[in-house]
Amino acid sequence: MTDNKLQYASMRSIGAYIPEKILTNADFEKMVDTSDEWIVKRTGIKERHIAKDNEYTSDMAVKASEIAIQRAGLENSDIDLVICATVTPDYFNMPSTACIISAKLGIKNVQAFDVSAACSGFVYGLSIAKAFIESGMKKNVLVIGAEKFSSIVDYSDRSTCILFGDGAGAAVISVTDDKNEAIIDIHASADGSYADFLMTPAPGSVNPASCEVIEQGLQYVKMKGNETFKLAVKTLTKDVKEILKKNKIAVEDIDFFVPHQANYRIIKAVGDSLKMSPEQTVKTVHKYGNTSAASIPMAINDIYEEGKLKYGDTMLLDTFGGGLTWASAILPFAGK
């Protein structure tokens, strides 16, 4: 380790980008057989933002990243690893969206790769950044969650189209020797036996691109909503209780509980089980919908820009997504 000091990873900054176009529940009433009352009652969603046709996942990620890098007091050239969590990459399979982001930011000769963990992707990315920094391999890691979910949504399927939105969030994770700034702990896990609960069937080696695949709509996201809801509540509650117990941290010591913004009923069920207060619980699902990997960094950015999130505040992150994957993290905010 440098100068025989322990190295820790800290969240130095946050940034986000939200597309301008808004799809309201009233818009969906004209598109599918649904109503504002039905959507709000079951999901808590009122609006979601949608990227322009020529606005790609990498474009949104770049805008969020530029804000995060600037807020960290760094130059683009200071970044030595780029991680992009996404399930809606610019291109199928390759090149990675992280490589495209690096090029657009002018970051050269730096390791860059994507993480595919659906809604858990950003916290998965944090765990990777923490490992790279604490091993002494990297100093400033750009972790991004970015999704153009509108590109894989079937807008004739009322069970899924009302749920998802587009956007990007980014954080700079930097080395520190101050343990008070350090990411405290991260849990990340998966169970592929539930893969069919939430998936995009094509294209891939199972269902290669073909006219038949397109005709069947296999390129769109498919979800078993009720099954996913029940498992999400059970898994998230258990995981959060475990990470708090392991680190001997009480619920009242958490300044902000930042859950994945998929469904208000899930957020409330988990929050109530944990006895989190409304003041602790961050909610953005009503205005952004489910933005998958971008959800948590966008929510953190909201409380930062509202002036609520301050240096030293302790956050509890909690997420669940396709894979199935889930993750939780406890960390102080080390930004200014």
C-alpha positions in Angstrom: 0.0 0.0 0.0 1.1 3.6 -0.6 3.3 4.9 2.2 2.2 1.8 4.3 -1.2 3.4 4.8 -4.4 1.6 4.3 -6.3 2.7 1.3 -10.1 3.0 1.3 -12.7 3.7 -1.4 -15.0 6.7 -1.0 -17.9 8.1 -3.0 -16.5 11.5 -3.9 -19.3 12.8 -6.1 -22.6 12.1 -7.8 -24.2 13.4 -11.0 -27.2 12.5 -13.2 -28.8 13.3 -16.5 -32.6 13.1 -17.1 -34.0 13.3 -20.7 -36.4 16.2 -21.4 -39.3 14.2 -22.9 -41.9 13.1 -20.3 -44.4 10.3 -20.7 -47.3 10.8 -18.3 -49.9 8.3 -17.2 -52.4 10.3 -19.3 -50.2 9.5 -22.3 -50.4 5.8 -21.6 -54.2 6.0 -21.3 -54.2 6.8 -25.0 -51.7 4.0 -25.9 -52.9 1.0 -23.9 -55.9 -0.1 -21.8 -54.9 1.5 -18.5 -55.6 4.5 -16.3 -53.7 6.9 -14.1 -55.5 5.6 -11.0 -54.5 2.0 -11.8 -50.9 2.8 -12.5 -50.5 5.0 -9.4 -52.2 2.5 -7.1 -50.1 -0.4 -8.2 -46.7 1.3 -8.9 -46.7 4.8 -7.5 -45.4 6.0 -10.9 -46.8 9.2 -12.4 -44.2 10.1 -15.0 -41.1 8.7 -16.7 -38.5 10.5 -18.9 -37.8 9.2 -22.4 -34.6 9.8 -24.4 -34.7 11.1 -28.0 -34.4 8.7 -30.9 -30.8 9.9 -31.5 -29.9 10.1 -27.8 -28.1 6.9 -26.8 -27.2 5.3 -23.5 -23.6 6.5 -23.9 -24.8 10.1 -24.5 -26.8 10.2 -21.3 -23.9 8.5 -19.4 -21.4 11.1 -20.7 -23.6 14.0 -19.4 -24.0 12.4 -16.0 -20.3 11.6 -15.9 -19.1 15.1 -16.8 -21.1 16.5 -13.8 -19.7 13.8 -11.4 -16.1 14.4 -12.5 -16.5 18.2 -12.2 -18.1 17.9 -8.7 -15.2 15.6 -7.6 -12.8 18.4 -8.5 -11.1 16.2 -11.1 -10.2 16.3 -14.8 -11.3 13.6 -17.2 -7.7 12.5 -17.4 -7.7 11.7 -13.7 -10.1 8.8 -14.2 -8.3 5.4 -14.4 -11.2 3.0 -14.7 -14.6 3.3 -16.3 -17.4 0.9 -15.3 -20.9 1.2 -17.0 -23.8 -0.7 -15.6 -26.4 -1.2 -18.2 -28.7 -3.7 -19.9 -29.5 -1.3 -22.8 -26.0 -0.9 -24.3 -25.4 1.2 -27.4 -24.5 -2.0 -29.3 -25.4 -5.6 -28.7 -22.4 -7.4 -27.1 -19.6 -5.2 -28.4 -18.1 -2.7 -28.1 -19.0 -2.1 -24.5 -20.8 1.1 -23.7 -18.0 2.0 -21.3 -15.6 2.1 -24.2 -17.9 4.4 -26.1 -18.3 6.6 -23.0 -14.5 6.8 -22.5 -14.0 7.9 -26.1 -16.7 10.6 -25.8 -15.1 11.8 -22.6 -11.6 11.8 -24.2 -10.3 9.3 -21.6 -7.6 7.3 -23.4 -5.7 4.1 -22.5 -7.8 3.4 -19.5 -9.6 0.1 -18.6 -13.3 0.2 -19.4 -16.0 -2.4 -19.3 -19.8 -2.9 -18.8 -21.5 -4.7 -16.0 -24.7 -6.6 -16.7 -26.7 -7.0 -13.5 -29.9 -5.1 -14.5 -31.2 -2.9 -11.7 -28.4 -4.0 -9.3 -25.8 -2.9 -11.7 -24.7 0.3 -10.1 -24.1 -1.3 -6.7 -22.3 -4.2 -8.4 -20.1 -1.5 -10.0 -19.5 0.1 -6.6 -18.3 -3.3 -5.3 -15.8 -3.6 -8.2 -14.6 -0.1 -7.8 -14.1 -0.7 -4.0 -12.0 -3.8 -4.8 -9.8 -2.1 -7.4 -9.1 0.9 -5.1 -8.5 -1.0 -1.9 -6.1 -3.3 -3.8 -4.1 -0.3 -4.8 -4.7 -0.9 -8.6 -6.8 2.3 -9.2 -7.3 5.7 -7.7 -10.3 7.3 -9.4 -13.1 5.0 -10.7 -16.0 6.3 -12.7 -19.1 4.2 -11.9 -22.1 4.7 -14.1 -25.6 3.4 -14.3 -27.2 4.3 -17.6 -30.3 3.0 -19.4 -32.3 3.7 -22.5 -35.0 1.3 -21.4 -37.4 2.7 -24.0 -35.3 0.9 -26.6 -36.4 -2.6 -25.2 -39.9 -1.8 -24.1 -43.0 -3.0 -26.1 -45.3 0.0 -25.9 -48.3 -2.3 -26.6 -47.7 -4.4 -23.5 -49.4 -2.6 -20.7 -47.9 -4.8 -18.0 -44.3 -3.5 -18.7 -44.5 -0.3 -20.8 -45.8 1.8 -17.9 -42.9 0.9 -15.6 -39.7 2.0 -17.3 -37.9 5.2 -18.0 -34.6 6.4 -19.3 -31.7 8.2 -17.6 -28.2 8.1 -16.2 -26.4 8.5 -13.0 -22.6 8.5 -12.3 -20.3 8.6 -9.3 -16.6 9.1 -8.8 -15.2 6.6 -6.4 -11.8 7.7 -5.2 -9.0 6.5 -2.9 -8.8 8.0 0.6 -6.8 7.3 3.7 -9.6 8.6 5.9 -11.5 5.7 7.2 -14.5 8.0 8.0 -14.9 8.5 4.3 -14.7 4.8 3.4 -17.4 2.7 1.9 -18.3 0.5 4.9 -19.6 -2.6 3.3 -21.3 -4.0 0.1 -23.3 -7.2 -0.3 -23.9 -8.4 -3.9 -25.5 -11.7 -4.9 -27.5 -13.6 -7.6 -29.6 -16.6 -8.2 -29.9 -17.5 -11.9 -32.6 -20.1 -11.2 -35.1 -17.2 -11.4 -33.7 -15.9 -14.7 -37.1 -16.1 -16.4 -38.7 -13.7 -13.9 -37.2 -10.7 -15.7 -35.4 -11.0 -19.0 -34.9 -9.9 -22.6 -35.1 -13.2 -24.6 -33.3 -11.9 -27.8 -31.0 -11.4 -29.4 -28.4 -13.9 -28.0 -27.0 -17.3 -28.6 -30.3 -18.9 -27.4 -32.4 -16.7 -29.8 -30.2 -15.3 -32.5 -31.5 -12.3 -34.4 -34.0 -13.3 -37.1 -37.3 -12.2 -38.6 -39.1 -14.8 -36.5 -37.5 -13.3 -33.3 -38.7 -9.8 -34.2 -42.2 -11.1 -35.1 -42.5 -12.7 -31.7 -41.3 -9.6 -29.9 -38.5 -11.4 -28.2 -36.3 -8.3 -28.3 -38.5 -6.7 -25.7 -38.3 -7.0 -21.9 -40.5 -9.7 -20.4 -41.4 -9.8 -16.7 -43.4 -12.0 -14.3 -44.6 -9.1 -12.2 -46.3 -10.8 -9.3 -43.5 -13.3 -8.7 -40.8 -10.7 -9.0 -42.6 -8.4 -6.5 -43.0 -11.1 -3.8 -39.4 -12.3 -4.2 -38.0 -8.7 -4.2 -39.7 -7.7 -0.9 -38.5 -10.9 0.8 -34.9 -10.8 -0.5 -34.3 -7.1 0.0 -35.6 -7.1 3.5 -33.4 -10.0 4.5 -30.3 -8.6 2.8 -30.6 -5.2 4.4 -31.2 -6.6 7.8 -28.1 -8.8 7.4 -25.8 -6.0 6.3 -26.9 -3.7 9.1 -26.4 -6.5 11.7 -23.0 -7.5 10.3 -21.8 -3.9 10.6 -23.5 -3.2 13.9 -25.3 -0.3 12.4 -28.8 0.7 13.7 -31.6 1.9 11.5 -31.6 5.3 13.2 -27.9 5.7 12.2 -28.9 5.7 8.5 -29.4 9.2 7.2 -30.8 8.1 3.8 -32.3 4.8 2.7 -31.9 4.8 -1.1 -33.8 1.8 -2.5 -34.1 0.8 -6.1 -37.0 2.8 -7.6 -39.0 0.1 -9.2 -42.3 0.2 -7.4 -43.6 2.3 -4.5 -45.2 -0.8 -2.9 -41.9 -2.6 -2.8 -40.2 0.5 -1.4 -42.9 0.9 1.3 -43.0 -2.8 2.2 -39.2 -3.0 2.7 -39.0 0.4 4.5 -41.8 -0.5 6.8 -40.2 -3.9 7.7 -37.0 -2.1 8.5 -38.8 0.7 10.4 -37.3 3.4 8.1 -39.0 6.7 8.5 -40.4 8.7 5.6 -37.7 11.3 6.1 -35.0 8.6 5.7 -36.5 7.0 2.6 -35.6 8.5 -0.7 -38.4 8.2 -3.3 -38.1 9.2 -7.0 -40.2 6.4 -8.6 -43.2 8.8 -9.1 -41.3 11.0 -11.5 -38.7 8.8 -13.2 -40.3 5.3 -13.1 -37.9 2.3 -13.1 -34.6 3.3 -14.7 -32.9 0.1 -13.8 -29.1 0.6 -13.2 -29.6 4.3 -13.3 -32.2 4.3 -10.6 -30.0 4.6 -7.4 -27.5 7.1 -8.7 -30.3 9.3 -10.0 -32.0 9.1 -6.6 -28.8 10.0 -4.8 -28.3 12.9 -7.2 -31.8 14.2 -6.4 -31.2 14.5 -2.7 -27.7 16.0 -3.4 -29.2 18.7 -5.7 -32.0 19.4 -3.2 -29.3 20.2 -0.7 -30.3 17.3 1.6 -27.2 15.1 1.2 -24.2 16.4 3.0 -20.6 15.3 3.5 -20.5 12.5 6.1 -24.2 11.5 5.7 -24.6 7.7 5.8 -26.5 6.1 3.0 -28.0 2.6 2.8 -28.4 1.4 -0.8 -30.7 -1.5 -1.6 -31.5 -3.0 -5.0 -33.0 -6.0 -6.8 -33.0 -6.8 -10.6 -33.0 -9.3 -13.4 -30.7 -12.2 -13.1 -32.0 -12.4 -10.5 -29.5 -10.1 -8.8 -29.6 -8.1 -5.6 -27.2 -5.9 -3.7 -27.0 -3.6 -0.7 -24.3 -1.1 0.5 -23.6 1.1 3.4 -21.4 4.2 2.8 -20.9 7.8 3.8 -21.1 10.5 1.2 -17.6 12.0 0.9 -18.5 14.7 -1.6 -18.6 18.5 -1.0 
